[in-house]
């Protein structure tokens, strides 16, 4: 399955603000995505902009619907619409103001996504996915969700913490919770195209 984005003429671009829930200080990103993008591709864009590695299951809750990749071996999947069949424009339209995205059901990374603006396409300027802004580093994968991340940060900040050396080795060195690179986010998004 190719991750290349197909060029289909879009007329609207959605400016979305993604906020990771249950973490302080707030970790957020602002992205632009054309209406023709499938929800399955939006998943990859959110992953790239946030800094996740796309290693776990996810789903969307938009209005009264749930979207994702149905899997007959996964309980609850039969109530899920196939995200590969719907574009952003189809599910957001003109009415949706905010929706939810969950990543890694074990760790429980919940994201609130707000539709900040619906913009006209300016060919060659905003007709492809991109990250416009953001703050703070994405938590490491498999750190244990929001409580595990807070414990990880405390241990990394305090060299005398009993888990400091273990986390240092596990992560591979220091961790800056305020680090965010818009260039790195856009390079990751660009690799998807």
Residue, then its C-alpha position, 0 to 999 in steps of 0.5 A: x500500500x503506497x503512502x503517496x498522496x494523490x493530487x486531486x483538485x481541492x477547493x478547501x483547505x482545513x486548518x486544524x489545531x491538534x491538542x494532546x489531552x491530559x498533559x501539562x504544559x499543552x502539547x499542540x500542533x497546527x496543520x493544513x490539510x486539503x479536503x481531498x485527503x482521506x482520513x487514513x492519510x490524515x492519521x499519517x499527517x497527525x502522526x508525523x506532525x506530533x512525532x508519533x511513530x505510527x506503531x499502534x492502533x488509532x481511531x477518530x470520533x467525528x460527530x456520532x461516527x467512529x472511523x478507523x481500520x476495521x478488523x474482525x479480530x478487534x472487539x468494537x471494530x464492527x461499529x467502525x467506519x473504514x477511514x480509507x473510504x472517507x475524505x476529510x471534506x466528507x466527514x468535516x464538511x462545513x459543520x464540524x468544529x472539533x473532533x477526537x483522535x485516539x492513538x495507542x489504546x494501551x497508553x491512551x493518547x487522546x487528541x482534541x482536534x479543532x477546525x480553526x479555519x476553512x480556507x480557499x486553496x491557493x495552488x502551490x501555497x497551501x494545497x498540500x499537508x503541512x505543519x504551521x506551528x506547535x509547542x512542546x515535544x511529543x511523549x516517547x512511544x510506550x512510556x505509559x500514557x499521560x501518567x507514565x509520561x509525567x513519571x518519565x519527566x520527573x525521573x529524567x529531571x532528577x538525577x537522584x531519582x531511582x529510575x533516572x538511569x533506567x529511563x536515561x538508557x531507555x530513551x538514549x540520553x537527555x529528553x527536552x520536553x519543550x523541544x519542537x522543530x517545525x522543520x522536523x515535523x514538515x520533513x516527516x510530513x513531506x516524506x509521506x508525500 
